[in-house]
Amino acid sequence: PEHRVLTILNYFKKYSGNPGENKSFQVDFTRKEIAHLTGLRVETVIRAIKSLESKGKLKIIDGKVWMPL
């Protein structure tokens, strides 16, 4: 599940058109939308995002998911 979530988020980061003025990319999808895109359940996406945060691949700030550029 972590690989699926990270792959879809990297895809959207790549094609977002974000010029990179910030050091992070804000994921503008809800956990439910990420679940639909990856074919996972919402609970699984939540656990995967928390696991990716503990590994340092994502950050959660005020309930928003951020990816380092």
C-alpha positions as CSV (number, residue, x, y, z in Angstrom):
1,P,0.0,0.0,0.0
2,E,2.8,2.5,0.8
3,H,4.3,2.0,-2.6
4,R,1.0,2.6,-4.3
5,V,0.3,5.8,-2.4
6,L,3.8,7.1,-2.9
7,T,3.7,6.3,-6.6
8,I,0.5,8.2,-7.2
9,L,1.6,11.1,-5.2
10,N,4.9,11.3,-7.0
11,Y,3.0,11.2,-10.3
12,F,0.9,14.2,-9.4
13,K,3.9,16.0,-7.9
14,K,5.7,15.6,-11.3
15,Y,2.8,16.8,-13.4
16,S,1.4,19.5,-11.1
17,G,3.2,22.4,-12.7
18,N,4.6,23.5,-9.4
19,P,7.6,25.6,-10.2
20,G,9.3,24.6,-7.0
21,E,9.5,27.9,-5.1
22,N,8.7,26.0,-1.9
23,K,10.6,23.2,-0.4
24,S,7.5,21.0,-0.3
25,F,4.6,20.0,-2.5
26,Q,1.1,20.1,-0.9
27,V,-1.0,17.1,-1.8
28,D,-4.4,18.5,-2.7
29,F,-6.3,15.2,-2.5
30,T,-8.3,13.9,0.4
31,R,-7.4,10.5,1.8
32,K,-10.7,9.2,0.2
33,E,-9.7,10.5,-3.2
34,I,-6.2,8.8,-2.8
35,A,-8.0,5.6,-1.9
36,H,-10.1,5.7,-5.0
37,L,-7.1,6.5,-7.2
38,T,-5.0,3.6,-5.8
39,G,-7.8,1.0,-5.3
40,L,-7.2,0.8,-1.6
41,R,-9.5,1.4,1.4
42,V,-9.4,4.7,3.2
43,E,-8.2,3.1,6.4
44,T,-5.3,1.5,4.5
45,V,-4.4,4.9,2.9
46,I,-4.4,6.5,6.4
47,R,-2.1,3.9,7.8
48,A,0.2,4.0,4.8
49,I,0.5,7.8,5.0
50,K,1.3,7.6,8.7
51,S,3.9,5.0,8.0
52,L,5.4,7.1,5.2
53,E,5.5,10.0,7.6
54,S,7.4,8.0,10.2
55,K,9.9,7.0,7.5
56,G,10.4,10.7,6.6
57,K,9.0,10.5,3.1
58,L,5.9,12.6,3.8
59,K,5.0,15.3,6.3
60,I,1.6,15.9,7.8
61,I,1.1,19.5,8.9
62,D,-2.4,20.7,10.2
63,G,-4.0,17.6,8.5
64,K,-2.5,18.3,5.1
65,V,0.0,16.0,3.4
66,W,3.2,17.5,2.2
67,M,6.0,15.9,0.1
68,P,9.5,17.2,0.0
69,L,10.7,18.3,-3.5
